[in-house]
Amino acid sequence: MSEGKQVALITGANKGIGLETARQLGKLGITVILGSRDLAKGEAAAAKLRAEGIDARPLQLDVTNAADRDAAVKFFNQHFGKLDILINNAGITLETWGVNRTSSTPETVLQQTFETNLFAPVALTEALLPLLRKSSAGRIVNLSSILGSLTLHSDPKSPIYSSKAFAYDASKSALNAFTIHLAHELRDTRIKVNSAHPGWVKTDMGTDAAPMEIVDGATTSVALATLPDDGPTGAFLHMGKPLPW
Ligand SMILES: NC(=O)c1ccc[n+]([C@@H]2O[C@H](COP(=O)([O-])OP(=O)(O)OC[C@H]3O[C@@H](n4cnc5c(N)ncnc54)[C@H](OP(=O)(O)O)[C@@H]3O)[C@@H](O)[C@H]2O)c1
């Protein structure tokens, strides 16, 4: 048992924003558990962080797999007896950026996208909530996107007006709804629940066309994971600034 020391679970942490978030939290002295659907990739990523002096451990976790989620609960019960920070970072997009094909979105694309981007983080959060309640300052960060903003999508003057990928965008709008609803339910607890827009970041998902480096793309997740007690809950933020829902 590691009493006292904070412990964080970051899903989809073997690469991209998730790995960098784990690195930055680890450098703050937090034990970081790297959820990875491919354990070998998770082990390689954790080894990299350990070489940088970070207390990092991999965890087999395909967020869409109920048995993996149950095993994650057991892992935290057994090794820590609590969870301080949950970062629902794993996400997918199955659509082509820049081409609006809303009316021909295959049902399978909608189902798979919602499975990973909404149903899995909701189920994982519900399963881990008893452990988050045992933390002195539980923090839940849902990796959303500016593309989940209905306000901006419906505004012809907004920068995302022409960037429509229906399944992905709707999954992030729904994830934002989860943030608002869970934050309301937990408003009288020490747990804070927020949505993060990392920015458009150079990752496999964001592509090389993105303007932001990964090191900057992780800063919103890290800030929301380490919010002080008087910080916001039920908010949608990018680098400290609120985004419209
Ligand atoms: N990059 C951007 O510009 C941007 C902008 C807004 C929001 N976001 C959000 O930020 C988050 C991280 O994105 P990223 O750019 O770092 O993407 P990425 O480089 O594609 O990494 C995604 C991570 O999620 C993992 N993953 C996917 N499905 C999973 C599953 N079923 N179970 C467990 N892990 C799974 C991937 O694992 P594998 O390696 O096994 O595929 C990978 O580790 C996502 O939620 C994304 O929607 C990104």
The ligand as a Gaussian input file, in Angstrom:
#p B3LYP/6-31G(d) Opt

LIG

0 1
 N       -4.806000      15.152000     -30.769000
 C       -5.718000      16.108000     -30.787000
 O       -5.581000      17.106000     -31.523000
 C       -6.951000      16.026000     -29.915000
 C       -7.834000      17.112000     -29.920000
 C       -8.959000      17.058000     -29.097000
 C       -9.162000      15.954000     -28.288000
 N       -8.298000      14.906000     -28.315000
 C       -8.580000      13.771000     -27.429000
 O       -7.455000      13.503000     -26.618000
 C       -7.398000      12.091000     -26.311000
 C       -6.003000      11.557000     -26.651000
 O       -5.808000      11.746000     -28.048000
 P       -4.403000      11.592000     -28.782000
 O       -4.325000      12.694000     -29.768000
 O       -3.307000      11.373000     -27.814000
 O       -4.688000      10.244000     -29.600000
 P       -3.722000       9.025000     -30.049000
 O       -2.326000       9.491000     -30.198000
 O       -4.426000       8.396000     -31.172000
 O       -3.772000       8.076000     -28.752000
 C       -4.988000       7.504000     -28.363000
 C       -4.726000       6.555000     -27.230000
 O       -5.975000       5.929000     -26.882000
 C       -5.771000       4.538000     -26.897000
 N       -7.001000       3.796000     -27.121000
 C       -7.853000       3.806000     -28.176000
 N       -8.854000       2.944000     -27.982000
 C       -8.636000       2.365000     -26.768000
 C       -9.293000       1.390000     -25.998000
 N      -10.412000       0.775000     -26.447000
 N       -8.800000       1.060000     -24.785000
 C       -7.686000       1.647000     -24.320000
 N       -6.983000       2.551000     -25.006000
 C       -7.463000       2.904000     -26.217000
 C       -4.728000       4.290000     -27.960000
 O       -4.167000       3.010000     -27.813000
 P       -3.429000       2.242000     -29.068000
 O       -2.023000       2.780000     -29.108000
 O       -3.508000       0.803000     -28.677000
 O       -4.207000       2.574000     -30.310000
 C       -3.772000       5.426000     -27.602000
 O       -2.991000       5.055000     -26.494000
 C       -8.521000      11.445000     -27.107000
 O       -9.634000      11.247000     -26.260000
 C       -8.846000      12.473000     -28.176000
 O      -10.182000      12.379000     -28.623000
 C       -7.195000      14.912000     -29.107000

